[in-house]
């Protein structure tokens, strides 16, 4: 619904803001939010359609979607149960329902330091998703590093790893997408990657996770932002430099001990667990 036939804009400056409650449906959240913003609402609440975990995806690439740069509406994705409760209240009471958006979880902890997690990926050939993610890292880098150095915020990067079911560990697909005998995988669901890079994505994700671990232990977690941006520039898949040799060169340029990184990475061909990757899998549950 693009709300061309209705307006939620307040009749006078003192009127209460209007929150729009909508079902998730089939269109992308950005479309919903843009239509709601044009209709004059103050915020949009998108209700999940089932009781399972909340997930979302990035819109398909559209060169004409210039509206994304002008999208400023407060948007919230809420659980199915909360959406049902709100609808029930609305149906029961003809009078307006008071709803407050509470962002206290995003406020600094008692130590006055914000702690946040950033889920990312080293893949640089997955289209718009990868491009947008990398652009965000490059744009946010200086801000993140300044906040970190000043003690106002600290981030923890995370990487999504899957595993190969035991009965399929000997299959060609598991062998090409996984390390440590199928324990840690980074499958390419759209199969847009050159086959040789499937396994390397897992390794490079691990190297970045280990780089953060070593840099953080040395008291310089902000170096992670430098490494990620430099690696993305110097070690690209399209230039056939997306490998451990290139990664080592970038690591050395920041004065970080490559031996510590290698110890953290371990033997990716061994039939053993990796502590860092195991922790990453637990973090995503």
Secondary structure, 3 states (H helix, E strand, C coil): CCCCCCCCCCCCCCCCCCEEEEECCCCCHHHHHHHHHHHCCCEEEEECCCCCCCCCCCCCCCCCCHHHHHCCCEEEEECHHHHHHHHHHHHHCCCCCCCCCCCHHHCCCCCCCEEEEEEECCCCCCCHHHHHHHHHHHHHHHHHHHHHHCCCEEEEEEECCECCCHHHCCCHHHHHHEECCCCEECCCCCCCCCCCHHHHHHHHHHHHHHHHHHHHHCCCCCHHHHHHHHHHHHCCHHHCCCCHHHHHHHHHHCCCCHHHHHHHHCCCCCCCCCHHHHHHHHHCC
